[in-house]
Amino acid sequence: MKLQRLFWLFLIVLLAVGPGRAMQRVEQQRFSLAANGIVSLNTYRGFINIVEGDGDQVEISVRSISTYAEEAEARNALDSLQLSMTARDDGIFITAANPRETGIRIDLFELKKLEIHFDLVVPPHSNLEIMTADGSITVGNLTGNVKARAETGSISFRHIDGNIQAETRVGNVILARCTGSVNLKASQGNLQVGTVGGRAIMETVNGDIEIMNARNVVDAQVANGDVSAQFAQITGPSRIRTAVGNITTVINPDEKFSIKARSRWGKIFSEMKVDTSRGGSGRSRLVGEYLGGGPQLEIEAPGGYVRIKPGEPLFEE
């Protein structure tokens, strides 16, 4: 289906306010997005903020700032940004590159990199594919599937009715609520989730994992850090593991489950009345059933302790 663009707006504003002050350039465009279309943004750096709008419009505003004191140098820096905003039948595609900042340099002078801000207003039903090598990503309320990656920078979501796949090398991933599944990864950073309705796969190397309201299967792994997981429902086998750290689980007391928890250097402490078949509370292993058994919850913390606590029934918000 041919994507029709309702109108096109292109604006460049240059502001220079005296010597030593920043110069900025603002570029704006507006497109219409076809049903089930993708909004894709791929940039070498920049802070990205995406909010929900009305109708089928995608509004794009890109503000780049140069801090060079000399006007000529500032203009050259701004001109080095290679920005593309295009509309196709399958979506809106935005790219930003800068060979001047990302190429090999042999001079000894410090390069003053551009500060870039991407502000997008998208239709309430949109699919996103967002990537920045250097900068943060913030997504507001949205219905659709989201893929986000930040090499260096945090990623945050508000309320997403859909599935989320997010990854950061250095930075945190924070999610308020998601009705679908989530797949979150970090190398150096924390993963924090409010409510998740679908399967939650979470993995970080150095950092903590926190899930405040899980309503489905959880698979959480940490190499060095703590895990805190609250289960409103246990619908299938779940696994939580940290190599060096502690694990705390808070479970809806109305849920039936089987449990296999173990630690090598720490102990397992349970405040729930589990019918144990091996080990027990205060020991390094606990295997048993709660309310006759159900989906298995596997917990492993070789270098720390495990705490199993009862929560509030239903975990209703």
Secondary structure, 3 states (H helix, E strand, C coil): CCCCCCCCCCCCEEEECCCCCCEEEEEEEEEECCCCCEEEEEECCCEEEEEECCCCEEEEEEEEEECCCCHHHHHHHHHCCEEEEEEECCEEEEEEECHHHHCCCCCCCCCCCCEEEEEEEECCECEEEEEEEECCEEECCEECCEEEEEEECCEEEEEEECCEEEEEEECCEEEEEECCCEEEEEEECCEEEEEECCCEEEEEEECCEEEEEECCCEEEEEEECCEEEEECCCCCCEEEEEEECCEEEEECCCCCEEEEEECCCCCEEECCCCEEEEECCCECEEEEEECCCCCEEEEECCCCCEEEEECCHHHCC
